[in-house]
């Protein structure tokens, strides 16, 4: 019954190894096919990293198997049991060597220690060809033990192999010690290097994926803000031109001229957004806001005080003006909007307040919309500022942004310092 249980464990080990090998081979073939479709050479040619790459070394034990088969080994049942136990432990260990979590598991270390005990027992009991199990033990040890303990473990195993081999085979045992040392260190070096290459490749792919996502997000935010604001202004001015056409043709033509100017400016801004070097001016945005509010029938009141601002701060505040005014034009129902820029020696505050109903711009329910406001808040927070938006106690809706006078966007924001990200912010309740 004991032999049947051992044979069952041996078969289970082989079945697990076969399943792992099939999965790895399928993944390897899919990578090769993808490389051929793209016309690029595979970056990691060769067999996949599985325990099957280390199984051929079990042929070193063929001499011991031959001794058992030819009846040259005494106590053949003990030798057969030892050979079966060694092979099972070897297969178990090497198939756990390519996964960091399983490799460092206590069960793997215990199996490696049991393998060492079986190797010593067989080498001491039989000698000769059975001493070649020490290099196999070194190979399994190099596959499992990595890092600072490798040197001490390798030297200790080499000393053990040399001592046992010299006791059984005299000075020729030095060859066994040398082979054990080489198999341990070379295996550890090759597998560690291969693993490092795979990890670096995965890290590079992850960085490339994140860079693409960041650029896609920047581009979508810029287009959202540019088109949302510009189309809103065009719609408002078109409605004004339609209302004026039958009673004041000159005023209607003025609105149409403004529409042409806004369209041309939008084309320029979209080209700048595509290249990723879009800059803005707070004064320009205030002028545009005044024009858009006037066309929508909202009285603009603009006040600005304080020292000149650095370009990065002006860009961020310009986006706040753009988004808050767009929201006021489209949703507030107001007839007056005040834009105040108040700068001190350390910080600058921008306030956009309208006297509309306020409810139209209330924050959306949890989980609905709000991505524009979130993006704008993140941009200001990255530059050391803050953003607050909500209904005013006196009625209407107020957006307040604060920034350091010399704020600068970090490179992590996704653009060079001279070209900060544009926040994809619409006021709450907008699209």
N, C-alpha and C positions, 0 to 999 in steps of 0.2 A: 504494500500500500504506500509506503514511503517513496519508493521509486516511481510509482504512478503519479503521486503528487508532484514530485520534482519534474517529471516529464511534462505534466500539465502546465506547470509554471514556465517551463522552457518554451512550450508552444505558444502560451499567452504572450511571452516576450517577443517571439518572432512575429506573431500576428500584429502586435502594436507597432513593431518596427516596419512591417510591410505597409500598414495603413499610413504611417507617417511618411514613408517614402513615396507612396502614391500621391499624397497631397502635395508634397514638395515638388515632385516631378510635374504635376499639372500646373502649378504656379510657374515653374521654370519654363515650361513649354509656352505658356501664355505670354511670358515676358519676351521670349525669343520671337514669337509670331508678331507681337507688337513692334519689336525692333525692326523686323523685316518690312512691316507695312510702312513704317515711317522712313525707311531707308537708312536707319542709323544702326551702327554696330551695338550689340548688347554690351552694357557696361560691366557686367559680371559674368563673362563666359565661363564655361566649365560646369561640372556637376553641382547640383544644389547642396547647401550645407546641411547634410543629414548624417546620421550614424553609419549609413551604408558606405560612406567614403572611407571609414576606418575598419570595416569588416574584413577586407582582403588580408589584413595583417594577421588574422587568425590562422593563416596558412603556416605561420611559424610554429604552430602546435602540431603540424602534420607528423613531425618526427615522433612525438610522444604517442600520437594515435597509432602510428606504424608499430611502435613497440608493443602496444596493447594488442593490436590485430595479429601480430606475429607471435604473440605469447612470450616475448622477451622480458616483460615486466612482471615482477612478483606482485602478488596480491592484486590481480587484475581488476577485481571488483572495486577495491578502494581507488585504484587509478582511474577506472571508468567514472566512478562517482566524482572524483576530484576534477576530471576533465570536463564533465558535464556542468559541474558547479562553476568552474572557471569561465567556461564559454557563456553560460547564462548571465553571470555577473558582468562579464565584459560587454555583452550586448546591451544589458540594462544600463550600464554606465555610459557607453559611448552615444547611445541614443538620447541621453539626457544632457549631453555636453554642449549642444548647440542652442539651448534655451537657457538664458541667464537664471531665471527663477528656478527652474528644475535643476540646473547645474549646482546652484548654491543650497539646494534643499538638504536637510539633515539625512534623509533617506539615501541620497546619492553618495554622501560622504561615508555613511555606514557601509553601503555596498562596496565602495572602494577599499575600505579597511578589510572587509571580509575577503575581497579579492586578493589583497596582500597576504592575508593569513593563509588562504588556499595555495597561493603561489609559493610561499615559504615551505609549507608542508610538502607539496609535490616535489620541490627542488631538493629539499633535504632527504626525502624518502627515496627518490629515484635518481637524481642527478642526470648527467648526460644531456639528451635532447630536452629534458624537462626544465633545464635551466633557462631555456629560451622564453619561458613564460615571464621572466623578469623584464625583458625589453617590452613585452606586451603590457605588463603592468605599468611600466614607465610611460608607454603611449597613452594608456587610459588616465594615468595621473596627470600628464601634461594637458590632456583634453579637459580635465575637470578643475585642476588647481591653477588659478591665475593670480596675478597681482604680487604683492610683497612676499607672500608665503611660498612662491614657486621656487626660489633659489634654495631656501632651507629644505623644502620638501624634496627637491631633486637631488641635492647632495646627500640627504639622509637615505633616500631610496637607493642611490648609487652605492653608498657604503654598505647597506644591507645586502644588496645583490652581490657586491664583491666579496663580502665575508662568507656568505652562504656558498657562492660558486667556488671560492678558493678552498673551502672545507671539503667540497665534493670533487673538485676537478683540479686542484692544485693551482699553480700560477696561471694556468689558462683561464681561470675564472676572472682575470682582469679584463678579458675581452667582453665577458658578460656585463661587467660593471660599466665599461665604456659604452657598450650598446644601450644599456639602460639609461645612462646619463644623456646620450644623444637623443634617444627616442622621447625622453621626457621634455627636454628643452626645445628641441626642434618642433615637436608637435604643439607645445604651448605657444611658441613664437608664431608659427604659421596660422594657427586658429585664432590667436589674439589679433594678428594683423588683418586676417579676413573679416573678423567681427568688427574691427575698427573701420575698415573700408565700407562695410555694409551700413554701419551707423552714420558715418559721414555722408554717404550717399542719401540715406533717409533724411538726414538733417538738411542737406542741400535741397532735396525735393520739397521738404516742408517750408523752408525759407522761400523758395520760388513760388510755392502755392500761396503763401501769405502775402508776398509782394504783389502777386496778381490780384488777390482779393482786395488789398489796400488800394491799388491803382483803380480797380473797378469801382470801389466805393467812392474814391475821390471824384472820378469822372461822373458817376451817376449823381452825386451830390451837386457838383457844379452845374450839370445840365438841368437838374431839377430846379435849382435856385434861379439860374439864368432864364430858362424858359418860363417858369412860373411867374416870375416878376415881369418879364418883358411882355408876355402874352396878356397879363392882366392890364398893363399900361396900354397896350394896343387896343384891347377891348374897350377900356374906359374912354380912350380918345376917339375911337370909332363911334361909340355911342354919342359922344359930345358932337362930333362932326355931323352925324345924322340929325341930331336935334337942331343944329344951327343951320343946316343946309338950306332950308326953306325961308329963313328970315334974316340970316347974316352970312352971306356967301364967303366974305373975306375971313371971318372968324372960323368958318368950317375949313377953308383952305389952310389956315394956320394949323388947325388940328391935324389935317392930313399931312402937312409938312412935318409936324412932330412925329407922326406915325412912321414916316419914311426915315427920319433921323433915328428913332428908336430901333427900327428894324436893322438899319445899317450897323448901329452900335452893337446890337445883339449878335450879328454875324461876327464882328470882330471879337467879342467876348467869348463866343463859342470856339472860335479858332484858338484863342489863348487858353481856354480850358482844356482843349484837346492836347495841346503841347505841354500843359502842366505848369505854365509860367504866368498864371493870371495874377495881376496885381490890381489894386483899387485905390481910390482916394476918398476920404471921408467927405471932403468938400464937394466932389462930384456926385456922390450918393445923396448928399443933402439937397443939391440942386435938382437932381432927378426926382427925389421925393416931393419937393415943392411943386414940380410940374405935374406929377401924377396925382397928388392930392387936389390940386386946383382943377384939373380936368375932371375929377370925380365929384366936384362940388363940395369938397372939404377944405375948409380954411386952414392953410398951413401957417404955423408960428414956429420959426426957427431961431434958436438962441445958441450962441457958441462963445465960450470964454476959456481962458487958460493958455498955457504954453503950447507951441507946436508939438505934434506927436510923431513918433517914429513910424516908418511905413507899415511895420507889422501890426501895430496897434490900430492905425487908420484902416487897414484892410479888414480886421475883425469888426470894428465898430461900423464900418461901411456895410458889412453883411447884416449886422443887426438892424441898421436903418432900413435896408432893402426889404428884409423879411417882415419887420414890424409894419412898415408902410403898406406892403402888399396885403397883409392881413387886414389892416384898417380899411383899405380901399374895397376889398372883396367882401368883408364880413361884418364890419363894425356898425354900419348904419349911422356913422357919426357925421357931424357937420363942422367939427373943429379937431385938429390934431397938433399937439405941441411936441417939438423935438428940441431937446435941451442937451448940450454938451458942456459939461462943467469940469475943467481940469484943475488940479492942484499940483503941488510940487512932487507928489508921489503917485497919485492915482487919478484916473479920469473916469467920470460917470456919464453915461448916456441914458436919457430917459425919453421914451416915446409914449405919450399919453393921449388917448382920444376920449371923447364924451359920448361914445356910442352906447349900445345896449349892454355890452360886456358879455352877455350870455352866449352870444354867437361865437365868441372866441374862448369859451371856457374849456379847460383841459378835457380831453376825451376820457371815456371810461378806461379802467385798467385793461391793458392788453390791446387797446384799439388806437391806432395811429400814434402820433406823438414822436415819430422818429426824427422829424426835422428839428423840433425843439431839443430833443436829446442830443442830436449831433451838434447843434450850436452851443449847448451847455458844455459839452465835452471839449469843444475847441477853445472856449474861453477859459475853462478850468486848466487846460494844458498850458495856457499862457499866463497862469496865475490869477485869473479873473473869475467872475461869477455872473450868472444870469438869473433874473427873477421875472416871471411873467404871471399876470393874473388880474382879475377884476379890481378896479380901484374902489376904495371906500366911498368916494364921492361920485361914483358912477363911471362907466366907461371901462377901458382896459389899459393897463400900463405895463410896459416892458422896460426893465432897468438892467443895464449892463455896466459892470465895473471892471477896469483893467489897470495894471501898472502902466505908468506913462512910458516906460522903456521896455514893455513886454516883448518877448520874442518867442516865436513858435519853435519847439524842438524839432530836430530832424526826424524823430520818431513819428511826428504827425503825418509824415508821408510825402513831404515836398522839401526842396531846398529852402534854407532860411529866407531867401529873397522871394519865395513864392509860397506863402502859407496856404494851407488847405482852406477851401471855402466851406463854411458850414452849411449843411443841408437842412436849414432850419426854417420851417414855417411856424407861425404862431399857433398855439394850440387850437385844434379844431379845424385847421386847414388841411389840404390834401398833401 
